[in-house]
Amino acid sequence: MTHDTQQLTELGELRRALNHEISKTIVGQQRVVDELLVTLFAGGHALLEGVPGLAKTLLISTVSRAMDLQFHRIQFTPDLMPSDVTGSEILEEDSSTGQRVFRFIRGPVFSNIVLADEINRTPPKTQAALLQAMQERQVTIAGETYDIEAPFFVLATQNPIEQEGTYPLPEAQLDRFMFNIRIDYPDWDEELQVIQRTTGADGEQPQQVIDGKRILEFQRLVRSVPVADNVVEFAVRLTRLTRARSDEAHPRAKEFLSWGAGPRAAQSMVLGAKARAALDGRPTPSLEDIEAVALPVLRHRLVTNFHAEAEGITADDLINELIAAARG
């Protein structure tokens, strides 16, 4: 057994262990958990969307408890300032010299997992405080740059139906999220189990099954997974079909989209497919892996037009059509 094969086996076992620990608190939602784990091991960030009461915040805090990582929750509100996220300098007196000096107090963004709860409830100025951190894993304050310790994940939540008093995330900010994960209502059996569990005595708490060092090792493993040319080409072809103003755009994209996805979408699809295959213990991703991650990768990167809204056509509807077209 080669070193990589052994690591793939270990990653598959770890996935089962994580699923077991998460299931102590979260009932069902297996697709959501799978997409969240793919994001984490691909080294990306995720935006979780769902109506209130579907355990978005609980899911993220449960995942953090199953990992030996530093975790901070930031409740985004209209009065939240950028310094409340990144930290700020304070003026203090040096007791030995009597001189006044500035000292940087790190904000909650300096964590391994940052839960940005209800991220669309704060103005763009504060949302943008996360931009540099998400993209460069750094924060710059007063000309000084501070590194954020790896691994670093931003997991944000937002409610898609209550838009009063919210500030929609700009496209540049949305593009920083590798996945947009939709959480739906549970089915009958799952909801029954949720009610029974949450109205009784306290249940089991998840145990830590992995630390930051091991996560970084598995992230490197995911990056090293080989990908066949036809799989990469499929991701690029699918991305290019979304570009409404391009000659290569699919007719449905030209009809219903104002803007399509950029190159970061194809990168995210390939990385997501690699992570999905590795978590399954497979040595290389297939076209099916690209198809499986296409919805969470593309849905927040496509801008539908008025015609689509009038016809009741969503980004997800178009993505499914474009997957079929790219396959053919």
Rosetta blueprint (number, residue, H / E / L):
1 M L
2 T L
3 H H
4 D H
5 T H
6 Q H
7 Q H
8 L H
9 T H
10 E H
11 L H
12 G H
13 E H
14 L H
15 R H
16 R H
17 A H
18 L H
19 N H
20 H H
21 E H
22 I H
23 S L
24 K L
25 T L
26 I L
27 V L
28 G L
29 Q L
30 Q H
31 R H
32 V H
33 V H
34 D H
35 E H
36 L H
37 L H
38 V H
39 T H
40 L H
41 F H
42 A H
43 G L
44 G L
45 H L
46 A E
47 L E
48 L E
49 E E
50 G L
51 V L
52 P L
53 G L
54 L L
55 A L
56 K H
57 T H
58 L H
59 L H
60 I H
61 S H
62 T H
63 V H
64 S H
65 R H
66 A L
67 M E
68 D E
69 L L
70 Q L
71 F E
72 H E
73 R E
74 I E
75 Q E
76 F L
77 T L
78 P L
79 D L
80 L L
81 M L
82 P H
83 S H
84 D H
85 V H
86 T H
87 G E
88 S E
89 E E
90 I E
91 L E
92 E E
93 E E
94 D L
95 S L
96 S L
97 T L
98 G L
99 Q L
100 R E
101 V E
102 F E
103 R E
104 F E
105 I E
106 R E
107 G L
108 P L
109 V L
110 F L
111 S L
112 N L
113 I E
114 V E
115 L E
116 A E
117 D E
118 E L
119 I H
120 N H
121 R H
122 T L
123 P L
124 P H
125 K H
126 T H
127 Q H
128 A L
129 A H
130 L H
131 L H
132 Q H
133 A H
134 M H
135 Q H
136 E H
137 R L
138 Q E
139 V E
140 T E
141 I E
142 A L
143 G L
144 E E
145 T E
146 Y E
147 D E
148 I L
149 E L
150 A L
151 P L
152 F L
153 F E
154 V E
155 L E
156 A E
157 T E
158 Q E
159 N L
160 P L
161 I L
162 E L
163 Q L
164 E L
165 G L
166 T L
167 Y L
168 P L
169 L L
170 P L
171 E H
172 A H
173 Q H
174 L H
175 D L
176 R L
177 F L
178 M L
179 F E
180 N E
181 I E
182 R E
183 I L
184 D L
185 Y L
186 P L
187 D L
188 W H
189 D H
190 E H
191 E H
192 L H
193 Q H
194 V H
195 I H
196 Q H
197 R H
198 T H
199 T L
200 G L
201 A L
202 D L
203 G L
204 E L
205 Q L
206 P L
207 Q L
208 Q L
209 V L
210 I E
211 D E
212 G H
213 K H
214 R H
215 I H
216 L H
217 E H
218 F H
219 Q H
220 R H
221 L H
222 V H
223 R H
224 S H
225 V L
226 P L
227 V L
228 A L
229 D H
230 N H
231 V H
232 V H
233 E H
234 F H
235 A H
236 V H
237 R H
238 L H
239 T H
240 R H
241 L H
242 T L
243 R L
244 A L
245 R L
246 S L
247 D L
248 E L
249 A L
250 H L
251 P H
252 R H
253 A H
254 K H
255 E H
256 F H
257 L E
258 S E
259 W E
260 G L
261 A L
262 G L
263 P H
264 R H
265 A H
266 A H
267 Q H
268 S H
269 M H
270 V H
271 L H
272 G H
273 A H
274 K H
275 A H
276 R H
277 A H
278 A H
279 L H
280 D L
281 G L
282 R L
283 P L
284 T L
285 P L
286 S L
287 L H
288 E H
289 D H
290 I H
291 E H
292 A H
293 V H
294 A H
295 L H
296 P H
297 V H
298 L H
299 R L
300 H L
301 R L
302 L L
303 V E
304 T E
305 N L
306 F H
307 H H
308 A H
309 E H
310 A H
311 E H
312 G L
313 I L
314 T L
315 A H
316 D H
317 D H
318 L H
319 I H
320 N H
321 E H
322 L H
323 I H
324 A H
325 A H
326 A H
327 R H
328 G L
